[in-house]
Amino acid sequence: MKEISFTTVVVRTLGRFAAASGVLALVIWVTWVMLDLKHLQSGFTLP
């Protein structure tokens, strides 16, 4: 097992966090749009 620097670990952790946040935000936004479509029938709206 090769040694990895502290900065590499930090960058990878931040990368994972950013990816997870992006996916979560996308899911929340899609849910928001679907609820909007269901209730208002007015098309796509940006929160």
Residue frames as qw, qx, qy, qz and C-alpha x, y, z in Angstrom:
[[0.000, 0.889, 0.459, 0.000, 0.00, 0.00, 0.00],
 [0.452, 0.345, -0.017, 0.822, 1.52, 3.28, -1.08],
 [0.202, -0.469, -0.427, 0.746, 1.51, 6.40, 1.07],
 [0.132, 0.708, 0.459, 0.520, -0.98, 9.12, 0.22],
 [0.204, 0.155, -0.268, 0.929, -0.60, 12.69, 1.38],
 [0.045, 0.460, 0.639, -0.615, -2.98, 14.48, 3.69],
 [0.266, 0.404, -0.131, -0.865, -3.98, 16.92, 0.94],
 [0.295, 0.037, -0.822, -0.485, -4.94, 14.02, -1.33],
 [0.141, -0.361, -0.891, 0.236, -7.22, 12.61, 1.37],
 [0.102, 0.504, 0.340, -0.788, -8.80, 16.04, 1.94],
 [0.279, 0.306, -0.433, -0.800, -9.36, 16.63, -1.79],
 [0.268, -0.111, -0.916, -0.276, -10.94, 13.18, -2.23],
 [0.066, -0.447, -0.767, 0.456, -13.21, 13.72, 0.79],
 [0.184, 0.487, 0.085, -0.849, -14.29, 17.13, -0.51],
 [0.263, 0.169, -0.687, -0.656, -14.90, 15.61, -3.94],
 [0.193, -0.287, -0.938, -0.014, -17.13, 12.90, -2.50],
 [0.009, 0.516, 0.546, -0.660, -19.00, 15.48, -0.42],
 [0.213, 0.397, -0.218, -0.865, -19.51, 17.73, -3.44],
 [0.270, -0.004, -0.835, -0.479, -20.78, 14.82, -5.55],
 [0.150, -0.401, -0.873, 0.231, -23.19, 13.69, -2.83],
 [0.080, 0.514, 0.309, -0.796, -24.47, 17.25, -2.33],
 [0.231, 0.265, -0.477, -0.806, -25.02, 17.67, -6.06],
 [0.264, -0.177, -0.909, -0.268, -27.00, 14.44, -6.35],
 [0.106, -0.481, -0.734, 0.467, -29.06, 15.30, -3.28],
 [0.127, 0.454, 0.047, -0.880, -29.79, 18.80, -4.60],
 [0.260, 0.098, -0.685, -0.674, -30.85, 17.35, -7.96],
 [0.225, -0.328, -0.917, -0.001, -33.23, 14.88, -6.29],
 [0.033, -0.531, -0.519, 0.669, -34.74, 17.64, -4.14],
 [0.173, 0.369, -0.226, -0.885, -35.16, 19.93, -7.15],
 [0.269, -0.059, -0.823, -0.497, -36.79, 17.21, -9.26],
 [0.165, -0.445, -0.840, 0.264, -39.15, 16.40, -6.39],
 [0.035, 0.494, 0.235, -0.836, -39.98, 20.11, -6.06],
 [0.241, 0.222, -0.495, -0.805, -40.74, 20.36, -9.80],
 [0.253, -0.211, -0.914, -0.236, -42.89, 17.20, -9.74],
 [0.092, -0.522, -0.690, 0.492, -44.91, 18.49, -6.79],
 [0.115, 0.439, -0.042, -0.890, -45.31, 21.82, -8.57],
 [0.254, 0.057, -0.716, -0.648, -46.53, 20.09, -11.73],
 [0.210, -0.347, -0.914, 0.036, -48.95, 17.96, -9.75],
 [0.086, -0.584, -0.563, 0.578, -50.44, 20.86, -7.77],
 [0.098, 0.623, 0.000, -0.776, -50.32, 23.77, -10.18],
 [0.659, 0.448, 0.565, 0.214, -50.25, 22.18, -13.66],
 [0.164, 0.953, -0.009, -0.255, -48.36, 25.26, -14.82],
 [0.719, 0.603, -0.250, 0.239, -45.18, 23.75, -16.21],
 [0.756, -0.054, -0.326, 0.565, -41.62, 23.86, -14.95],
 [0.185, -0.950, 0.017, -0.252, -40.76, 26.38, -12.27],
 [0.580, 0.295, -0.499, 0.573, -37.39, 27.16, -10.74],
 [0.549, -0.692, -0.425, 0.197, -37.41, 27.46, -6.98]]
